[in-house]
Amino acid sequence: MKISIQQHDFDVSTELNLLRKDLPGVGGINIFVGTVRDTHLGDEVQAMELEHYPGMTEKALEEIIEQAKLRWDVQNATIIHRVGKLMPMDQIVFVGVASAHRGDAYAACEFMMDYLKTSAPFWKKEYTPNGSRWVDARTSDDERLKKWALNT
């Protein structure tokens, strides 16, 4: 399992290969890569700055992976989240899951991303032509969590 909070970019191919390295029983890998959009709430986004709570953030990400492992056959998992100032089209987050079967890989990856969006202590500030603003949590992200609560 790998968790990384970092300023530098990540290479998707490298991370994909690390997910399955030395695991011949892996039959499915699912990955999600999130990127910075160039618009939000109808405004141009010139840049985004991400902050986190060191120590607490890593513990939250570890817990997300542990919860996924309790629900599905997760042979390996990776969460990488960038912090600092990012530009439109920059990669923000990598979530990857390796499993014996695709269904477990799909579900665990989606679960991990949904919980990361709502439970991990990250804060986003957008820079627009009209100034900067903090990005509020989205109710749609909270709604997505309800589906996982039903599966407990």
DSSP file (Angstrom, degrees, kcal/mol; ACC not computed):
  #  RESIDUE AA STRUCTURE BP1 BP2  ACC     N-H-->O    O-->H-N    N-H-->O    O-->H-N    TCO  KAPPA ALPHA  PHI   PSI    X-CA   Y-CA   Z-CA
    1    1 A M              0   0    0      0, 0.0     2,-0.4     0, 0.0    77,-0.2   0.000 360.0 360.0 360.0 142.0    0.0    0.0    0.0
    2    2 A K  E     +a   78   0A   0     75,-2.3    77,-2.5     2,-0.0     2,-0.4  -0.992 360.0 177.2-133.4 132.5    1.3    3.5   -0.8
    3    3 A I  E     +a   79   0A   0     -2,-0.4     2,-0.4    75,-0.2    77,-0.2  -1.000  10.7 172.0-129.6 131.6    0.2    6.9    0.4
    4    4 A S  E     -a   80   0A   0     75,-2.3    77,-2.7    -2,-0.4     2,-0.5  -0.978  21.6-169.1-145.1 130.0    1.9   10.0   -0.7
    5    5 A I  E     +a   81   0A   0     -2,-0.4     2,-0.3    75,-0.2    77,-0.2  -0.984  37.4 155.1-109.6 121.1    1.2   13.7   -0.1
    6    6 A Q  E     -a   82   0A   0     75,-2.0    77,-1.7    -2,-0.5     4,-0.1  -0.978  52.2-142.6-151.4 156.1    3.5   15.6   -2.5
    7    7 A Q  S    S+     0   0    0     -2,-0.3    -1,-0.1    75,-0.2    75,-0.1   0.813  81.6  80.6 -86.2 -34.9    4.1   18.8   -4.4
    8    8 A H  S    S-     0   0    0      1,-0.1    -2,-0.1    74,-0.0    75,-0.1  -0.331  87.1-102.4 -76.7 156.1    5.7   17.1   -7.4
    9    9 A D        -     0   0    0      1,-0.1     2,-0.3    73,-0.1    -1,-0.1  -0.166  31.7-133.9 -69.2 166.3    3.8   15.5  -10.2
   10   10 A F        -     0   0    0     70,-0.1     2,-0.6    -4,-0.1    81,-0.1  -0.873  10.3-124.3-121.9 156.9    3.4   11.7  -10.5
   11   11 A D     >  -     0   0    0     -2,-0.3     4,-2.4     1,-0.2     5,-0.2  -0.908  13.1-154.9-103.9 117.2    3.7    9.4  -13.5
   12   12 A V  H  > S+     0   0    0     -2,-0.6     4,-2.6     1,-0.2     5,-0.2   0.889  93.5  51.7 -60.4 -42.7    0.6    7.3  -14.1
   13   13 A S  H  > S+     0   0    0      1,-0.2     4,-2.3     2,-0.2    -1,-0.2   0.909 110.4  48.7 -62.3 -42.3    2.4    4.5  -15.9
   14   14 A T  H  > S+     0   0    0      2,-0.2     4,-2.1     1,-0.2    -1,-0.2   0.937 113.1  46.8 -62.3 -46.5    5.0    4.2  -13.1
   15   15 A E  H  X S+     0   0    0     -4,-2.4     4,-1.8     1,-0.2    -2,-0.2   0.883 110.7  52.9 -65.3 -38.4    2.2    4.1  -10.5
   16   16 A L  H  X S+     0   0    0     -4,-2.6     4,-1.1    -5,-0.2    -1,-0.2   0.928 110.2  47.8 -61.2 -45.9    0.2    1.5  -12.5
   17   17 A N  H  X S+     0   0    0     -4,-2.3     4,-0.8     1,-0.2     3,-0.3   0.873 110.2  52.1 -64.2 -37.4    3.3   -0.8  -12.7
   18   18 A L  H  < S+     0   0    0     -4,-2.1     3,-0.3     1,-0.2    -1,-0.2   0.843 101.6  62.1 -67.6 -32.4    4.0   -0.4   -9.0
   19   19 A L  H  < S+     0   0    0     -4,-1.8    -1,-0.2     1,-0.2    -2,-0.2   0.870 115.7  30.1 -60.0 -37.4    0.4   -1.4   -8.2
   20   20 A R  H >< S+     0   0    0     -4,-1.1     3,-2.0    -3,-0.3    -1,-0.2   0.449  85.9 132.9-104.4  -1.2    0.8   -4.8   -9.8
   21   21 A K  T 3< S-     0   0    0     -4,-0.8    -3,-0.0    -3,-0.3    -4,-0.0  -0.277  84.8  -3.8 -57.6 129.7    4.5   -5.4   -9.2
   22   22 A D  T 3  S+     0   0    0      1,-0.1    -1,-0.3     2,-0.0     3,-0.1   0.713 105.3 111.6  60.9  24.6    5.2   -8.9   -7.8
   23   23 A L    X   +     0   0    0     -3,-2.0     3,-1.8     1,-0.1    -1,-0.1  -0.679  33.3 168.5-125.8  77.8    1.4   -9.7   -7.6
   24   24 A P  T 3  S+     0   0    0      0, 0.0    -1,-0.1     0, 0.0    -3,-0.0   0.660  73.4  67.1 -66.4 -14.1    0.7  -12.4  -10.2
   25   25 A G  T 3  S+     0   0    0     -3,-0.1     2,-0.4    -5,-0.0    50,-0.0   0.493  72.6 113.1 -83.1  -2.9   -2.8  -12.9   -8.7
   26   26 A V    <   +     0   0    0     -3,-1.8    74,-0.3    -6,-0.2     3,-0.1  -0.563  31.8 166.0 -73.2 126.3   -3.9   -9.5   -9.8
   27   27 A G        +     0   0    0     72,-2.3     2,-0.3    -2,-0.4    73,-0.2   0.507  63.6  30.1-114.7 -12.6   -6.6   -9.8  -12.5
   28   28 A G  E     -B   99   0A   0     71,-2.3    71,-2.7    73,-0.2     2,-0.4  -0.986  54.6-172.5-152.2 139.3   -7.9   -6.2  -12.4
   29   29 A I  E     -B   98   0A   0     -2,-0.3     2,-0.4    69,-0.2    69,-0.2  -0.998   6.3-169.9-129.5 133.3   -6.6   -2.8  -11.7
   30   30 A N  E     -B   97   0A   0     67,-2.4    67,-2.5    -2,-0.4     2,-0.3  -0.988   8.5-178.0-123.2 133.9   -8.8    0.3  -11.5
   31   31 A I  E     -B   96   0A   0     -2,-0.4     2,-0.4    65,-0.2    65,-0.2  -0.949  13.2-162.7-129.2 152.0   -7.3    3.8  -11.4
   32   32 A F  E     -B   95   0A   0     63,-2.6    63,-2.5    -2,-0.3     2,-0.5  -1.000   5.2-169.8-129.0 132.8   -8.7    7.3  -11.1
   33   33 A V  E     -B   94   0A   0     -2,-0.4     2,-0.4    61,-0.2    61,-0.2  -0.984   7.8-158.9-123.6 119.8   -6.7   10.4  -11.9
   34   34 A G  E     -B   93   0A   0     59,-2.2    58,-3.6    -2,-0.5    59,-1.3  -0.782  11.7-171.0 -97.7 142.4   -8.2   13.8  -11.0
   35   35 A T  E     -B   91   0A   0     -2,-0.4     2,-0.4    56,-0.3    56,-0.2  -0.852  31.1 -93.9-129.4 163.7   -7.0   17.0  -12.7
   36   36 A V        -     0   0    0     54,-2.3    53,-3.0    51,-0.4     2,-0.2  -0.656  40.2-142.6 -78.2 125.3   -7.5   20.7  -12.3
   37   37 A R        -     0   0    0     -2,-0.4    53,-0.1    51,-0.2     3,-0.0  -0.491  10.3-133.4 -82.7 158.9  -10.3   22.1  -14.4
   38   38 A D  S    S+     0   0    0     -2,-0.2     7,-3.2    50,-0.1     2,-0.3   0.492  87.7  40.5 -92.4  -3.8  -10.1   25.5  -16.1
   39   39 A T  E     +D   44   0B   0      5,-0.3     2,-0.3     7,-0.0     5,-0.2  -0.988  56.6 171.6-140.5 152.1  -13.6   26.6  -15.0
   40   40 A H  E >  S-D   43   0B   0      3,-2.1     3,-2.0    -2,-0.3    86,-0.0  -0.908  74.5  -1.7-158.9 132.5  -15.7   26.3  -11.8
   41   41 A L  T 3  S-     0   0    0     -2,-0.3     3,-0.1     1,-0.3    -2,-0.0   0.824 130.6 -57.4  54.9  33.7  -19.0   27.9  -11.0
   42   42 A G  T 3  S+     0   0    0      1,-0.3     2,-0.3     0, 0.0    -1,-0.3   0.459 115.0 112.4  80.7   1.2  -18.9   29.6  -14.3
   43   43 A D  E <  S-D   40   0B   0     -3,-2.0    -3,-2.1    85,-0.0     2,-0.3  -0.797  73.7-108.1-108.2 149.7  -15.6   31.3  -13.7
   44   44 A E  E     -D   39   0B   0     -2,-0.3     2,-0.7    -5,-0.2    -5,-0.3  -0.566  29.1-144.9 -68.7 132.2  -12.2   30.8  -15.3
   45   45 A V        +     0   0    0     -7,-3.2    83,-0.2    -2,-0.3     3,-0.1  -0.914  20.8 177.3-102.3 116.2   -9.8   29.0  -12.9
   46   46 A Q        -     0   0    0     81,-3.2     2,-0.3    -2,-0.7    82,-0.2   0.775  68.4 -15.6 -87.2 -29.8   -6.3   30.3  -13.5
   47   47 A A  E     -E  127   0C   0     80,-1.2    80,-2.8    40,-0.2     2,-0.4  -0.973  56.6-142.1-164.5 163.7   -4.7   28.2  -10.7
   48   48 A M  E     -EF 126  86C   0     38,-2.9    38,-3.7    -2,-0.3     2,-0.5  -0.999   8.8-155.6-136.1 138.9   -5.6   26.1   -7.6
   49   49 A E  E     -EF 125  85C   0     76,-3.1    76,-2.5    -2,-0.4     2,-0.4  -0.967   9.6-160.8-116.8 128.5   -3.8   25.9   -4.4
   50   50 A L  E     -EF 124  84C   0     34,-2.4    34,-2.7    -2,-0.5     2,-0.3  -0.913   9.2-178.6-112.7 133.4   -4.2   22.8   -2.2
   51   51 A E  E     -E  123   0C   0     72,-2.7    72,-2.4    -2,-0.4     2,-0.3  -0.848   2.4-175.5-122.1 160.5   -3.4   22.7    1.5
   52   52 A H  E     -E  122   0C   0     -2,-0.3    70,-0.2    70,-0.2    31,-0.0  -0.933  34.2-106.5-148.2 172.1   -3.5   19.8    4.0
   53   53 A Y     >  -     0   0    0     68,-1.1     4,-2.7    -2,-0.3     3,-0.4  -0.869  43.4-131.4-104.4  98.1   -3.1   19.0    7.6
   54   54 A P  T  4 S+     0   0    0      0, 0.0     2,-1.3     0, 0.0     0, 0.0  -0.153  86.5  11.0 -54.5 141.0    0.2   17.0    7.8
   55   55 A G  T  > S+     0   0    0      1,-0.2     4,-1.7     0, 0.0     5,-0.1  -0.370 125.1  61.6  86.7 -55.2    0.0   13.8    9.9
   56   56 A M  H  > S+     0   0    0     -2,-1.3     4,-2.1    -3,-0.4    -1,-0.2   0.886 101.3  52.6 -68.4 -38.9   -3.7   14.0   10.1
   57   57 A T  H  X S+     0   0    0     -4,-2.7     4,-2.2     2,-0.2     5,-0.2   0.937 108.5  49.0 -64.4 -47.2   -4.1   13.7    6.3
   58   58 A E  H  > S+     0   0    0     -5,-0.3     4,-2.5     1,-0.2    -1,-0.2   0.898 110.6  51.3 -60.4 -41.0   -1.9   10.6    6.0
   59   59 A K  H  X S+     0   0    0     -4,-1.7     4,-2.2     1,-0.2    -1,-0.2   0.899 109.0  51.1 -63.0 -40.4   -3.9    8.9    8.8
   60   60 A A  H  X S+     0   0    0     -4,-2.1     4,-1.8     2,-0.2    -2,-0.2   0.904 111.2  47.6 -63.4 -41.1   -7.2    9.7    7.0
   61   61 A L  H  X S+     0   0    0     -4,-2.2     4,-2.0     2,-0.2    -2,-0.2   0.889 109.9  52.6 -68.6 -39.0   -5.9    8.2    3.8
   62   62 A E  H  X S+     0   0    0     -4,-2.5     4,-2.4     1,-0.2    -1,-0.2   0.914 109.2  50.4 -59.6 -42.7   -4.6    5.1    5.6
   63   63 A E  H  X S+     0   0    0     -4,-2.2     4,-2.5     2,-0.2    -2,-0.2   0.875 106.3  55.0 -65.1 -37.9   -8.0    4.6    7.1
   64   64 A I  H  X S+     0   0    0     -4,-1.8     4,-1.9     2,-0.2    -1,-0.2   0.929 110.7  45.3 -61.0 -45.3   -9.7    4.9    3.7
   65   65 A I  H  X S+     0   0    0     -4,-2.0     4,-2.4     2,-0.2    -2,-0.2   0.918 111.8  52.0 -65.0 -42.8   -7.5    2.1    2.3
   66   66 A E  H  X S+     0   0    0     -4,-2.4     4,-1.5     1,-0.2    -2,-0.2   0.903 109.0  50.2 -61.6 -40.8   -8.1    0.0    5.4
   67   67 A Q  H  X S+     0   0    0     -4,-2.5     4,-1.0     1,-0.2    -1,-0.2   0.895 110.1  50.4 -64.3 -39.2  -11.9    0.4    5.1
   68   68 A A  H >X S+     0   0    0     -4,-1.9     4,-2.5     1,-0.2     3,-0.6   0.905 107.6  53.9 -63.9 -40.7  -11.7   -0.6    1.4
   69   69 A K  H 3< S+     0   0    0     -4,-2.4     5,-0.3     1,-0.2    -1,-0.2   0.811 105.4  54.2 -64.8 -29.8   -9.6   -3.7    2.3
   70   70 A L  H 3< S+     0   0    0     -4,-1.5    -1,-0.2    -5,-0.2    -2,-0.2   0.783 116.5  37.6 -71.8 -26.7  -12.4   -4.8    4.8
   71   71 A R  H << S+     0   0    0     -4,-1.0     2,-0.3    -3,-0.6    -2,-0.2   0.785 122.4  23.8 -96.3 -31.6  -15.0   -4.6    2.1
   72   72 A W  S  < S-     0   0    0     -4,-2.5     2,-1.5    -5,-0.1    -1,-0.1  -0.849  86.6 -91.3-135.1 165.6  -13.3   -5.9   -1.0
   73   73 A D        +     0   0    0     -2,-0.3     2,-0.7    28,-0.1    27,-0.4  -0.650  52.4 173.9 -77.8  90.5  -10.4   -8.1   -2.1
   74   74 A V        +     0   0    0     -2,-1.5    25,-0.2    -5,-0.3     3,-0.1  -0.901  15.7 174.9-104.5 112.1   -7.7   -5.4   -2.3
   75   75 A Q  S    S-     0   0    0     23,-2.6     2,-0.3    -2,-0.7    24,-0.2   0.770  73.3  -3.7 -86.6 -28.2   -4.3   -6.8   -3.0
   76   76 A N  E     - C   0  98A   0     22,-1.5    22,-2.8     2,-0.0    -1,-0.3  -0.972  64.8-173.1-159.4 152.4   -2.7   -3.4   -3.4
   77   77 A A  E     - C   0  97A   0     -2,-0.3   -75,-2.3    20,-0.2     2,-0.4  -0.996   4.3-164.5-150.3 149.6   -3.7    0.2   -3.3
   78   78 A T  E     -aC   2  96A   0     18,-2.4    18,-2.5    -2,-0.3     2,-0.4  -1.000   5.4-177.0-136.9 135.3   -2.2    3.7   -3.9
   79   79 A I  E     +aC   3  95A   0    -77,-2.5   -75,-2.3    -2,-0.4     2,-0.4  -0.976   8.3 175.0-129.1 120.7   -3.4    7.1   -3.0
   80   80 A I  E     -aC   4  94A   0     14,-2.7    14,-2.5    -2,-0.4     2,-0.4  -0.993   3.7-179.8-121.0 129.4   -1.2   10.1   -4.2
   81   81 A H  E     -aC   5  93A   0    -77,-2.7   -75,-2.0    -2,-0.4    12,-0.2  -0.993  16.3-143.0-131.9 128.4   -2.5   13.6   -3.6
   82   82 A R  E     -a    6   0A   0     10,-2.9     2,-0.3    -2,-0.4   -75,-0.2  -0.567  14.6-169.3 -87.9 153.0   -0.7   16.7   -4.6
   83   83 A V        +     0   0    0    -77,-1.7     2,-0.2    -2,-0.2   -32,-0.2  -0.868  44.1  52.0-131.5 167.4   -0.5   19.9   -2.6
   84   84 A G  E    S-F   50   0C   0    -34,-2.7   -34,-2.4    -2,-0.3     2,-0.5  -0.607  99.6 -23.1 101.4-166.3    0.7   23.4   -3.5
   85   85 A K  E     -F   49   0C   0    -36,-0.2     2,-0.3    -2,-0.2   -36,-0.3  -0.718  64.6-178.9 -88.8 126.0   -0.1   25.6   -6.4
   86   86 A L  E     -F   48   0C   0    -38,-3.7   -38,-2.9    -2,-0.5     3,-0.1  -0.885  15.9-139.7-124.7 154.5   -1.4   23.8   -9.5
   87   87 A M    >   -     0   0    0     -2,-0.3     3,-2.4   -40,-0.2   -51,-0.4  -0.701  43.2 -71.1-109.2 160.7   -2.5   24.9  -12.9
   88   88 A P  T 3  S+     0   0    0      0, 0.0   -51,-0.2     0, 0.0    -1,-0.1  -0.247 122.3  21.6 -51.5 138.5   -5.4   23.8  -15.1
   89   89 A M  T 3  S+     0   0    0    -53,-3.0   -52,-0.1     1,-0.3     2,-0.1   0.229  92.0 131.4  81.3  -8.3   -4.8   20.3  -16.6
   90   90 A D    <   -     0   0    0     -3,-2.4   -54,-2.3     1,-0.1    -1,-0.3  -0.439  65.3-108.6 -67.7 147.2   -2.3   19.5  -13.8
   91   91 A Q  E     +B   35   0A   0    -56,-0.2   -56,-0.3     1,-0.2     3,-0.1  -0.590  38.2 174.4 -75.9 137.3   -2.8   16.1  -12.1
   92   92 A I  E     +     0   0A   0    -58,-3.6   -10,-2.9     1,-0.3     2,-0.4   0.783  58.7  15.8-106.6 -49.0   -4.1   16.4   -8.5
   93   93 A V  E     -BC  34  81A   0    -59,-1.3   -59,-2.2   -12,-0.2     2,-0.4  -0.967  48.3-164.7-139.6 144.6   -4.9   12.9   -7.3
   94   94 A F  E     +BC  33  80A   0    -14,-2.5   -14,-2.7    -2,-0.4     2,-0.4  -0.997  11.4 177.8-126.1 123.6   -4.1    9.3   -8.2
   95   95 A V  E     +BC  32  79A   0    -63,-2.5   -63,-2.6    -2,-0.4     2,-0.4  -0.995  10.6 173.5-124.9 124.4   -6.2    6.5   -6.6
   96   96 A G  E     -BC  31  78A   0    -18,-2.5   -18,-2.4    -2,-0.4     2,-0.4  -0.988  13.2-171.6-136.1 142.9   -5.4    3.0   -7.7
   97   97 A V  E     -BC  30  77A   0    -67,-2.5   -67,-2.4    -2,-0.4     2,-0.4  -0.999   5.8-162.2-134.6 132.0   -6.6   -0.5   -6.7
   98   98 A A  E     +BC  29  76A   0    -22,-2.8   -23,-2.6    -2,-0.4   -22,-1.5  -0.951  24.2 157.1-112.0 133.6   -5.3   -3.9   -7.7
   99   99 A S  E     -B   28   0A   0    -71,-2.7   -71,-2.3    -2,-0.4   -72,-2.3  -0.917  54.5-108.0-146.3 168.5   -7.5   -6.9   -7.1
  100  100 A A  S    S+     0   0    0    -27,-0.4     2,-0.3   -74,-0.3   -71,-0.1   0.815 106.2  36.2 -68.5 -29.4   -8.0  -10.5   -8.3
  101  101 A H  S  > S-     0   0    0    -28,-0.3     4,-1.7   -73,-0.1     3,-0.3  -0.949  77.1-128.5-132.0 146.9  -11.2   -9.4  -10.0
  102  102 A R  H  > S+     0   0    0     -2,-0.3     4,-3.1     1,-0.2     5,-0.2   0.849 104.5  61.1 -61.8 -37.6  -12.4   -6.2  -11.8
  103  103 A G  H  > S+     0   0    0      1,-0.2     4,-2.4     2,-0.2    -1,-0.2   0.914 107.4  44.2 -58.9 -44.4  -15.5   -5.8   -9.7
  104  104 A D  H  > S+     0   0    0     -3,-0.3     4,-2.6     2,-0.2     5,-0.3   0.894 113.8  51.2 -65.9 -39.9  -13.6   -5.4   -6.5
  105  105 A A  H  X S+     0   0    0     -4,-1.7     4,-2.0     2,-0.2    -2,-0.2   0.929 112.5  45.9 -64.3 -44.7  -11.1   -3.1   -8.1
  106  106 A Y  H  X S+     0   0    0     -4,-3.1     4,-2.4     2,-0.2     5,-0.2   0.965 116.7  43.4 -60.1 -53.6  -13.9   -0.9   -9.5
  107  107 A A  H  X S+     0   0    0     -4,-2.4     4,-2.7    -5,-0.2     5,-0.2   0.914 114.7  48.2 -62.8 -45.3  -15.8   -0.7   -6.3
  108  108 A A  H  X S+     0   0    0     -4,-2.6     4,-2.6    -5,-0.2    -1,-0.2   0.895 112.2  49.6 -64.8 -39.3  -12.8   -0.2   -4.0
  109  109 A C  H  X S+     0   0    0     -4,-2.0     4,-2.3    -5,-0.3    -1,-0.2   0.928 113.2  45.9 -65.0 -45.1  -11.4    2.6   -6.2
  110  110 A E  H  X S+     0   0    0     -4,-2.4     4,-2.6    -5,-0.2    -2,-0.2   0.926 113.6  49.7 -63.5 -44.8  -14.8    4.4   -6.3
  111  111 A F  H  X S+     0   0    0     -4,-2.7     4,-2.4    -5,-0.2     5,-0.2   0.929 111.2  49.2 -57.3 -48.4  -15.2    4.0   -2.6
  112  112 A M  H  X S+     0   0    0     -4,-2.6     4,-2.3     1,-0.2    -1,-0.2   0.902 112.7  46.8 -62.4 -41.7  -11.7    5.3   -1.8
  113  113 A M  H  X S+     0   0    0     -4,-2.3     4,-2.4     2,-0.2    -1,-0.2   0.916 111.3  51.4 -67.9 -42.3  -12.2    8.4   -4.1
  114  114 A D  H  X S+     0   0    0     -4,-2.6     4,-1.0     1,-0.2    -2,-0.2   0.915 114.3  43.3 -60.7 -43.1  -15.6    9.2   -2.6
  115  115 A Y  H  X>S+     0   0    0     -4,-2.4     4,-3.2    -5,-0.2     5,-0.6   0.866 110.9  55.1 -72.1 -35.1  -14.3    9.0    0.9
  116  116 A L  H  X5S+     0   0    0     -4,-2.3     4,-1.2    -5,-0.2    -2,-0.2   0.928 106.3  52.3 -60.5 -44.5  -11.1   11.0    0.0
  117  117 A K  H  <5S+     0   0    0     -4,-2.4    -1,-0.2     1,-0.2    -2,-0.2   0.797 124.4  25.6 -62.9 -29.2  -13.3   13.8   -1.4
  118  118 A T  H  <5S+     0   0    0     -4,-1.0    -2,-0.2    -3,-0.2    -1,-0.2   0.720 128.7  34.0-109.0 -25.2  -15.3   14.1    1.8
  119  119 A S  H  <5S+     0   0    0     -4,-3.2    -3,-0.2    -5,-0.2    -2,-0.1   0.649  89.2  90.4-112.8 -18.0  -13.2   12.8    4.7
  120  120 A A  S  <<S-     0   0    0     -4,-1.2     2,-2.1    -5,-0.6   -63,-0.1  -0.659  81.5-116.3 -85.6 136.8   -9.6   13.7    4.0
  121  121 A P        +     0   0    0      0, 0.0   -68,-1.1     0, 0.0     2,-0.4  -0.457  62.7 136.2 -78.0  78.9   -8.4   17.1    5.4
  122  122 A F  E     -E   52   0C   0     -2,-2.1     2,-0.4   -70,-0.2   -70,-0.2  -0.936  35.4-159.6-118.1 145.9   -7.6   18.9    2.2
  123  123 A W  E     -E   51   0C   0    -72,-2.4   -72,-2.7    -2,-0.4     2,-0.4  -0.990   4.8-156.3-127.7 137.7   -8.5   22.5    1.4
  124  124 A K  E     -E   50   0C   0     11,-0.4    11,-3.0    -2,-0.4     2,-0.4  -0.929   6.7-170.6-117.6 135.2   -8.7   24.1   -2.1
  125  125 A K  E     -EG  49 134C   0    -76,-2.5   -76,-3.1    -2,-0.4     2,-0.4  -0.992  12.5-152.7-121.5 128.5   -8.3   27.7   -3.0
  126  126 A E  E     -EG  48 133C   0      7,-3.1     7,-2.1    -2,-0.4     2,-0.5  -0.792   3.6-148.0-100.7 143.4   -9.1   28.8   -6.6
  127  127 A Y  E     +EG  47 132C   0    -80,-2.8   -81,-3.2    -2,-0.4   -80,-1.2  -0.957  26.7 168.2-110.4 121.0   -7.6   31.8   -8.3
  128  128 A T  E >   - G   0 131C   0      3,-2.7     3,-2.0    -2,-0.5   -83,-0.1  -0.735  53.5 -96.6-122.9 170.5   -9.9   33.5  -10.8
  129  129 A P  T 3  S+     0   0    0      0, 0.0     3,-0.1     0, 0.0   -84,-0.1   0.749 126.1  54.5 -59.3 -21.2   -9.8   36.8  -12.7
  130  130 A N  T 3  S-     0   0    0      1,-0.4     2,-0.2     0, 0.0    -3,-0.0   0.319 124.5 -89.0 -94.7   7.7  -12.1   38.1   -9.9
  131  131 A G  E <   -G  128   0C   0     -3,-2.0    -3,-2.7     2,-0.0    -1,-0.4  -0.714  57.7 -48.1 117.7-170.5   -9.7   37.1   -7.1
  132  132 A S  E     +G  127   0C   0     -2,-0.2     2,-0.3    -5,-0.2    -5,-0.2  -0.700  46.9 178.1-104.6 156.6   -9.3   34.0   -5.0
  133  133 A R  E     -G  126   0C   0     -7,-2.1    -7,-3.1    -2,-0.3     2,-0.3  -0.987  30.5-114.6-154.0 146.9  -11.9   31.9   -3.1
  134  134 A W  E     -G  125   0C   0     -2,-0.3     2,-0.6    -9,-0.2    -9,-0.3  -0.611  35.6-120.8 -78.8 143.1  -11.9   28.7   -1.0
  135  135 A V        -     0   0    0    -11,-3.0   -11,-0.4    -2,-0.3     2,-0.1  -0.768  25.8-140.4 -90.2 123.1  -13.8   25.8   -2.6
  136  136 A D        -     0   0    0     -2,-0.6     2,-0.0     1,-0.1    -1,-0.0  -0.416  28.3 -92.5 -78.0 156.0  -16.7   24.6   -0.5
  137  137 A A        -     0   0    0     -2,-0.1     2,-0.4     1,-0.1    -1,-0.1  -0.372  43.9-121.7 -62.6 147.3  -17.6   20.9    0.0
  138  138 A R    >>  -     0   0    0      1,-0.1     4,-1.4    -3,-0.1     3,-0.7  -0.789   2.6-143.5 -97.9 135.0  -20.1   19.7   -2.6
  139  139 A T  H 3> S+     0   0    0     -2,-0.4     4,-2.2     1,-0.2     5,-0.2   0.813 101.7  64.2 -63.9 -28.4  -23.4   18.2   -1.4
  140  140 A S  H 3> S+     0   0    0      1,-0.2     4,-1.6     2,-0.2    -1,-0.2   0.849  99.6  52.8 -64.5 -32.7  -23.2   15.8   -4.4
  141  141 A D  H <> S+     0   0    0     -3,-0.7     4,-1.1     2,-0.2    -1,-0.2   0.909 109.1  48.7 -67.5 -41.1  -20.0   14.3   -2.8
  142  142 A D  H  X S+     0   0    0     -4,-1.4     4,-0.8     1,-0.2     3,-0.4   0.882 108.4  54.7 -64.0 -38.0  -21.9   13.8    0.5
  143  143 A E  H >X S+     0   0    0     -4,-2.2     3,-0.8     1,-0.2     4,-0.5   0.877 101.8  57.8 -62.7 -38.0  -24.8   12.2   -1.4
  144  144 A R  H >X S+     0   0    0     -4,-1.6     3,-0.9     1,-0.2     4,-0.6   0.831  97.9  61.9 -63.2 -31.2  -22.4    9.7   -3.0
  145  145 A L  H >X S+     0   0    0     -4,-1.1     4,-1.6    -3,-0.4     3,-1.0   0.816  88.5  71.2 -64.9 -29.2  -21.3    8.5    0.4
  146  146 A K  H <X S+     0   0    0     -3,-0.8     4,-1.2    -4,-0.8    -1,-0.2   0.837  90.4  59.2 -58.9 -33.6  -24.8    7.3    1.2
  147  147 A K  H << S+     0   0    0     -3,-0.9     4,-0.4    -4,-0.5    -1,-0.3   0.851 106.2  48.1 -65.2 -33.0  -24.5    4.4   -1.2
  148  148 A W  H X< S+     0   0    0     -3,-1.0     3,-0.9    -4,-0.6    -1,-0.2   0.832 103.7  60.0 -77.2 -31.5  -21.5    3.1    0.7
  149  149 A A  H >< S+     0   0    0     -4,-1.6     3,-1.1     1,-0.3    -1,-0.2   0.827  99.9  57.8 -63.7 -31.1  -23.2    3.4    4.1
  150  150 A L  T 3< S+     0   0    0     -4,-1.2    -1,-0.3     1,-0.2    -2,-0.2   0.719 100.2  58.7 -70.7 -20.9  -25.9    1.0    2.8
  151  151 A N  T <         0   0    0     -3,-0.9    -1,-0.2    -4,-0.4    -2,-0.2   0.330 360.0 360.0 -91.9   7.3  -23.3   -1.6    2.1
  152  152 A T    <         0   0    0     -3,-1.1    -1,-0.2    -4,-0.1    -2,-0.1   0.491 360.0 360.0 -80.1 360.0  -22.0   -1.9    5.7
